[in-house]
Amino acid sequence: MSIDRKVAIITGASQGIGAALVNGYLDRNYRVIATARSIKPTNNPDVLVIPGDIGERETAERAISEGVARFGRIDTLVNNAGIFIAKPFTQYTEADFTAVLRTNTAGFFHITQLVLAEMEKQGSGHIVQITTSLVDHAIDGVPSVLASLTKGGLNAATKSLAIEYAKRGIRVNAVSPGIIKSSMHPVETHAAFGPLHPVGHMGEVSDIVEAVLYLETASFVTGEILHVDGGQSAGH
């Protein structure tokens, strides 16, 4: 198989933003390695499906080894997989804490570390984290400490990695969404969530995909936390 075409890894690729990102990269003529806990097989020869928990290093190892074996290269990683649990801080359980750190933090750590080793061999690459604007602008009535703890860490790691790898041809950025219309938010919640954004409405999945694809082509942009949140992070 030709290795001329670029290859992207998408985590959390079974639904919502992740599934839309798979299609977005395919539309850009990329091949895609798609991973998620429960992801359906595909007959598309340009998509390699890796089922598994991204919090386990073995899932990341399979995504890299099988991806390189099949497609010959890895150019982009989008760390999209994430868990959001909204509870008052004192009501979080140890199981909540473990689950969120496992996916949001350990999931990022394992696959990013392995991807960077491959990208260094090529002398090029791009990594994007999907975080949340709640990190910068907490909202009364939307308790989100575990999201801020983990996704805030990813924002910080994005900048640190961007500087560490800037001279090695590897860019690292993040997209920080507001509240997006997806399966996480039933239609009946949209009227309440919309006004939480200064523009007065929720975002669309396509807004996040377009932001990631912009960063993909923005060769002079690294270390950027791109807010796609209807003005939420700017204030109210």
C-alpha positions, 0 to 999 in steps of 0.5 A: 500500500502506498505511504504517500497519503497522510495518516491521522489517529482519532481517539474517541472515534465511535460517535459525536465529534470523534466520528465527525473527525474521522469523516473530516480527515477522510474528506481531506484524503487522509487515512485514519486510525480510529480507536474507541471502547466500542467502535464498529468494524468498517469495510473502508480500506482507508480506516483501521479500527482499533477497539479498546480503552484508551486509558490502557497502554496496550490500546495505544500500542496496538493503534501505533503498531498496527497503524504503522504496519498498515499505513506506513506512517502517522502524521496527526493525532487528535486526542478527542477521547474524554469523560465529563462527569458533572457533580458537586465537588464533594459528591465525586467518588473515587470511581469518578476520579479514577475514570476521568483521570484514566481516560482524560489524562492517562489516555492522552499520556500513553498514545501521545508518548508513543506517537511522538516517538514515531513523529520524531523518526519522520521529523514532522507531525501534528497533535491536537487535544480536545479540551473545554472552555470550562477550564478558563471560564467556570459556569455557575450551575455546571460543576466541573472540577474533574474536567478542569483538573484533567483538561486544564492539564492538557492545555498546559501540556499542549504548550509545554510539548509545543515548545519541547518539539518546536524545533523537531518539526512537530506542532502541538495545539488544542481546541477548547469547545464550549457546549456542543450539540451532541449525543451528550446533551439531549435536545431538551437541554439545548434551550438552557445551554444556549444562553450560557454562550455570549452568542446565545446558542450552542455550538455544532460538531462541525465547528470543532471539526473545522477548527481542528482541520484549520490547525492541521493546515496552519503550519505557523501555529503551535502551542495554541489553545483555540477557543471554539465556544461562542465567546464563552471564555472571553466573559459574560 
